[in-house]
Amino acid sequence: MKTSIESSSFFNPVAFTVLIVLLAISIGLHLLGYIGVPVLVVLIIISLLIAGSIQIADQWEKGCCFTFG
């Protein structure tokens, strides 16, 4: 039940995948002509905020969430 330093890195693969998908959708909509540049900038900022808010809990945190949540 030790939390290793290696597991608490700054790279979150789930958040990175969500960021790539949201950016691809935003850029695709812009290239197809559905949205303009100002809306694209807003969508990129929103994509960064959404991806940055995703966190993966450690195993012991999940147990606490299920017990007390």
Summary of the structure (lengths in Angstrom):
residues: 69
radius of gyration: 16.8
end to end distance: 20.9
largest distance: 51.7
contacts: 144
relative contact order: 0.17
helix: 67%
strand: 0%
